Amino acid sequence: NKDKGFISSSDLNYLLGRQGVALTNLRPTGIGSFDGIDFDVISEGKFISKDTKIIIYKVQGSKLIVKVQE
């Protein structure tokens, strides 16, 4: 439950449009930080370098899909 730090995948939709930074290289998976919280993310199939600004543009179940912020 939420009290113990667990959230369901449907709760991730609130992250759509959130801007952050890649904490690791995304090849295509890695870690992104959004408002000080780290999430496992997947790039849109392209390599994204560490420290690049990213944005969450799609949520597929429990997957957060990101792309480079323009």
C-alpha atoms as a printed R data frame, in Angstrom:
   type eleno elety resid chain resno      x      y       z
1  ATOM     1    CA   ASN     A     1  0.000  0.000   0.000
2  ATOM     2    CA   LYS     A     2  0.993  3.646  -0.318
3  ATOM     3    CA   ASP     A     3  1.829  3.925   3.385
4  ATOM     4    CA   LYS     A     4  4.721  1.512   2.848
5  ATOM     5    CA   GLY     A     5  6.011  3.266  -0.283
6  ATOM     6    CA   PHE     A     6  4.294  1.180  -2.943
7  ATOM     7    CA   ILE     A     7  2.284  2.755  -5.744
8  ATOM     8    CA   SER     A     8  0.325  1.091  -8.510
9  ATOM     9    CA   SER     A     9  1.269  1.636 -12.131
10 ATOM    10    CA   SER     A    10 -1.923  3.617 -12.743
11 ATOM    11    CA   ASP     A    11 -0.690  6.179 -10.231
12 ATOM    12    CA   LEU     A    12  2.277  7.016 -12.481
13 ATOM    13    CA   ASN     A    13  0.161  9.056 -14.908
14 ATOM    14    CA   TYR     A    14  0.684 12.103 -12.679
15 ATOM    15    CA   LEU     A    15  4.298 12.117 -13.920
16 ATOM    16    CA   LEU     A    16  3.379 12.853 -17.558
17 ATOM    17    CA   GLY     A    17  5.149 16.012 -18.711
18 ATOM    18    CA   ARG     A    18  7.474 16.055 -15.701
19 ATOM    19    CA   GLN     A    19 10.947 17.393 -16.516
20 ATOM    20    CA   GLY     A    20 14.098 15.992 -14.985
21 ATOM    21    CA   VAL     A    21 17.634 14.864 -15.649
22 ATOM    22    CA   ALA     A    22 19.214 11.531 -16.596
23 ATOM    23    CA   LEU     A    23 21.271 10.301 -13.622
24 ATOM    24    CA   THR     A    24 22.775  7.502 -15.715
25 ATOM    25    CA   ASN     A    25 23.322  6.923 -19.405
26 ATOM    26    CA   LEU     A    26 20.059  5.639 -20.908
27 ATOM    27    CA   ARG     A    27 20.861  2.704 -23.247
28 ATOM    28    CA   PRO     A    28 17.828  2.762 -23.510
29 ATOM    29    CA   THR     A    29 17.076  2.088 -19.818
30 ATOM    30    CA   GLY     A    30 18.509  3.906 -16.819
31 ATOM    31    CA   ILE     A    31 17.609  6.229 -13.975
32 ATOM    32    CA   GLY     A    32 16.106  9.686 -14.167
33 ATOM    33    CA   SER     A    33 15.551 12.192 -11.378
34 ATOM    34    CA   PHE     A    34 12.340 14.221 -11.283
35 ATOM    35    CA   ASP     A    35 11.828 16.768  -8.500
36 ATOM    36    CA   GLY     A    36 14.419 14.964  -6.359
37 ATOM    37    CA   ILE     A    37 12.854 11.509  -6.789
38 ATOM    38    CA   ASP     A    38 14.654  8.835  -8.809
39 ATOM    39    CA   PHE     A    39 12.742  6.572 -11.212
40 ATOM    40    CA   ASP     A    40 13.698  3.786 -13.599
41 ATOM    41    CA   VAL     A    41 13.062  5.163 -17.081
42 ATOM    42    CA   ILE     A    42 13.300  4.047 -20.703
43 ATOM    43    CA   SER     A    43 14.357  6.309 -23.551
44 ATOM    44    CA   GLU     A    44 12.406  6.280 -26.794
45 ATOM    45    CA   GLY     A    45 14.969  3.806 -28.158
46 ATOM    46    CA   LYS     A    46 17.867  6.218 -28.440
47 ATOM    47    CA   PHE     A    47 20.991  6.610 -26.321
48 ATOM    48    CA   ILE     A    48 20.739  9.560 -23.929
49 ATOM    49    CA   SER     A    49 23.837 10.723 -22.057
50 ATOM    50    CA   LYS     A    50 24.024 11.161 -18.297
51 ATOM    51    CA   ASP     A    51 23.126 14.697 -17.090
52 ATOM    52    CA   THR     A    52 20.909 15.363 -20.143
53 ATOM    53    CA   LYS     A    53 17.590 17.102 -19.474
54 ATOM    54    CA   ILE     A    54 14.714 14.703 -20.119
55 ATOM    55    CA   ILE     A    55 10.923 14.769 -20.038
56 ATOM    56    CA   ILE     A    56  8.403 11.982 -19.385
57 ATOM    57    CA   TYR     A    57  6.145 11.905 -22.422
58 ATOM    58    CA   LYS     A    58  4.455  8.516 -22.096
59 ATOM    59    CA   VAL     A    59  3.423  6.094 -19.349
60 ATOM    60    CA   GLN     A    60  2.869  2.465 -20.370
61 ATOM    61    CA   GLY     A    61  1.777  0.512 -17.323
62 ATOM    62    CA   SER     A    62  4.715  0.804 -14.948
63 ATOM    63    CA   LYS     A    63  7.128  2.037 -17.655
64 ATOM    64    CA   LEU     A    64  8.106  5.696 -17.839
65 ATOM    65    CA   ILE     A    65  9.117  6.604 -21.391
66 ATOM    66    CA   VAL     A    66 11.353  9.661 -21.730
67 ATOM    67    CA   LYS     A    67 12.902 11.764 -24.454
68 ATOM    68    CA   VAL     A    68 15.396 14.605 -24.560
69 ATOM    69    CA   GLN     A    69 13.842 17.852 -23.413
70 ATOM    70    CA   GLU     A    70 13.903 20.403 -26.233
